[in-house]
Amino acid sequence: MNKQDILNSLSPEIVAKFRTAIEIGKWENGVRLTDEQRQTCMQAVMVWEHEYLPVHERTGYIEKPKDEKGNIVGEACDVEHEHHYPNAERPVKFK
């Protein structure tokens, strides 16, 4: 299923039901989510939120701290650095 297929099949109501199911581990009828269902729901919620919600309203958003002058601390670290992905394979560097 591609991104557009996922978005076409979701509504805010469905996303809310998925969030609740993920949080409590059960569907509305009390049936427990399987690991696969939980993963699928999480992916669907993330795709939907990325498309329709501003960053600060998305699941997992963490507001950046500000210093005493109101400047965002760590803003320079918004770019992707190697230390963000410690398990990623890196190309071999030749001398």
Residue, then its C-alpha position, 0 to 999 in steps of 0.5 A: m500500500n502506498k502513501q496515497d492509498i493510506l491517506n485515501s482510506l483514513s479519516p480523522e475519526i479512524v485515526a482517533k480510533f487507531r490512536t486509542a487502540i494503540e494506547i490501550g492495546k485493544w479495539e473498541n470491542g475489547v479484542r486485543l491488537t496483534d503486534e502486526q495490527r499495532q504496527t500498521c495502526m502506528q504507521a497509518v497514524m504517522v502518515w496521516e499526521h505528517e500530511y495533515l497536522p502541523v509538526h507541533e501537533r504530531t504524535g511524539y513532538i517534543e518542544k525545543p527548550k528556549d534560553e533566557k533570551g527566548n532563543i531555541v536551544g539546539e536549533a543548529c542540530d536540526v540537520e541530519h548528523e551522523h550521531h543521530y543515526p549511530n547504527a546506520e552504515r557509513p561508507v568506508k573512508f579512504k585515506 
